[in-house]
Amino acid sequence: MSRRMFVKAMATVTASSAFASMVGCGSKRASDASGSGSGSGDFTITFAQGADPRGLDPAYIDDGESAKVMVQIYENLLKYKAKNCEVEPGLAKSYDVSDDGLTYTFKLRKGIKFQDGAPFNAAAVKKSIGRQLEPDRTDDMPYAAFTFGSKADGTGIESIETPDDYTVVMKLRAVSSAFLANLAMCMASPIVSPKAIEKGNTNEHPVGTGPYSFVSWTKNSDIKLKRFDGYWDKEHAGKAKNIVFRFIAESSTRVTALANGEADIIDGVDEADVDQVTKNGDVVDKFDGMNINYMAFNTQSDTFKTAEARKAFAKAIDVEEVVKSLYKKYATYANSIMPLWMAPYDKDIKQTAYDADAAKKELAALGITKVKCITYSNPRPYNGKGGTALAEAFQGYLRKVGVEMSIDQYDWTSYKTTVQAGNYDVCFYGWNGDNGDPDNFMNLLAADDYSMNVARWDNADYKKLIAKGLKTPNGSARDDVYHECEKMVADQQVWIPVSHSINILCHKKGVKGYVFHPTAVTFLKNCTKSA
């Protein structure tokens, strides 16, 4: 496939192992505690993940652990199809785009209520999205500018109008080829109850229109959800009566919990533990990831404010060997920021080659002998080993060239706060694509929000390219813009791209019907289990 096809491909990808994601669709459904029979039942699905969510209001979070819970509670105006990132109607039954590409008119479904009884209507949509627009947005809304644009950049939503109770009109400042895909994302775009917003504390008491409603959250233990009996789409209401998300930090402990029947589904499994899952008689499902695992330089630190220093560091690391030894068959080396199926690697995009001798000379000449690194301890969808193991692999290479890299590790929730503080020379991070659009990957390096742009890179020419990419219709001309973005990032050595992971989800043999989406969330409303 030529690279000129990747924008089209990103919306319709159906790679065989990747998106055989609707597991057990049409299989036997549960009706009682054991999960046998048909129809909705009294059983519980327990999903174990590595860490607590950071929060449960989509306006205030930007992490996958939160997203896994939120997609059970909230819905959007638009949604993705089960196997790819094509958009289709959600809470909006239809939409229309003006000829100039600046006005989007959404017709809403009628008769829908939020889980707290508030009516779903145009005013609710305006309140949920409008709070994330200038001047109302706050600094703790990490996806707001990323998703809905800003006046300073001349992007995103200029106004939201509600001509009647079931019509929403959004006017954009500039054409955006990614706008519809953004509205289907599980960050920022899900519609939150206006009553809940008024009450406050939606991060710990979420209310949406989805198939499951919030019950309780015991920190460092679990979140409990229950089937929302007032759910508007009766044909696709939740099958399980309850869903429980358990938080178990260690991969091996999650595997044990699965074996003991204390969990029905687990994710974030370390590759070293995969064989044990099958030995226990449980099932391992693998999916091609839509992600990037990387190390970012803090371009505002005194140590790495120049591309020269960043490239000298990069020469010290044999990234391909790190990927082979650390991830084996569960990840592929990343020559590109975007996954292979989104953007086939171009021969003229060159990452810095491993050259230990040159690295040693150049780092010494620059006086770089110590580097401060921060990383995360939990497994992530883009890095099943967790950030500590990856940081230690880099640390070993740096010692060979006379540089000592200190490593401070944090649990994921604490890490997000630590990254925002900016007290590091390098950090390890990653990204799972939200919507399959190339802007969703490349825009990270143009973001003014440093919880997104952890390299803290600010390049006017790059930002112009990103703006051009959004205004360009899908096709070869748009492909070329993101190709230029990739070349610039590699030349400036803002990141060291590491790998694209294969996502692993493990479950009991009797578990059927879950949908593991390319965006790395798992939809559980159709999930059933049998003995």
DAGI-V629695 format. One line per field, one symbol per residue. psi: psi as a letter, one per 40 degrees, with the letter a starting at -180 (. if undefined). burial: I if it has 9 or more other ideal C-beta (glycine too) atoms within 8 Angstrom, else O. Layout:
psi: ???
burial: ???
This chain:
psi: hieeedddddeehfidddffeghfheihiieadeeiaiaiaeihhhhhieiiidiehedeifidddddddeddiiidiiiideafhiiibdheiihhideeehhhhhiiiehiieeeiihadddddddddeeiiediiefgdeddddeaiddefiahdihigdidfhhhhhidihheeddddeeiehddihihddddddifedegihaeieiihdihhiecihhiihheehdgddfihdidihhhihhdhdddddddddeeeidiiafhhdeeddddddeeihhhihhigihhihhhheeiddfeidddddddddehgddddddddebeeiihheidiidedghhhdehhihihgddddddddddefheihhiiiidiiidegeeiddddddddddddddefhhhihhiiiddddddddddegidiihaihhhdeeidddddedeeheheedgeefhghdddddddddddehihaddddddddddddddddefdihhcihihihhiiidehieihhidefihhedehiii.
burial: OOIOIIIIIIIOIOOOOIIOIIIIOOOIIIIIOOIIIOOIIOIOIIIIIIIOIIIIIIIIIIIIIIIIIIIIIIIIIIIIIOOIIOIOOIIIOOIOOIOOOIIIIIIIIOOIIIIOOIOIIIIIIIIIIIIIIOOOIOOOIIIIIIIIIIOOIOIIIOOIOIOOOIIIIIIIIIIIIIIIIIIIIIIIIIIIIIIIIOOOOIIOIIIIIIIIIIOOIOOOOIIIIIIIOOIIOOOOIIIIIIIIIIIIIOIIIIIOIIIOOOIIIIIIIIIOIIOIIIOIOIIIIOIIIIIIIIIIIIIOIOIIOOOOIIIIIIIIIOIOOIIIOIIOOIIOIIOIIIIIIIIOOIOOIOIIOIOIOIIIOIIIOIOIOOIIIIIIIIIIIIIIIIIIIIIIIIIOIIIIIOIOIOIIIIIIIOIIOIIOOIOIIIIIIIIIIIIIIIIIIIIIIIIOIIIIIIIIIOIOOIIOIIIIIIIIOOIOOIIOIIIIIIIIIIOIIIIIIIIIIIIIIIIIOOIIIIIIIIIIIIIIIIIIIIO
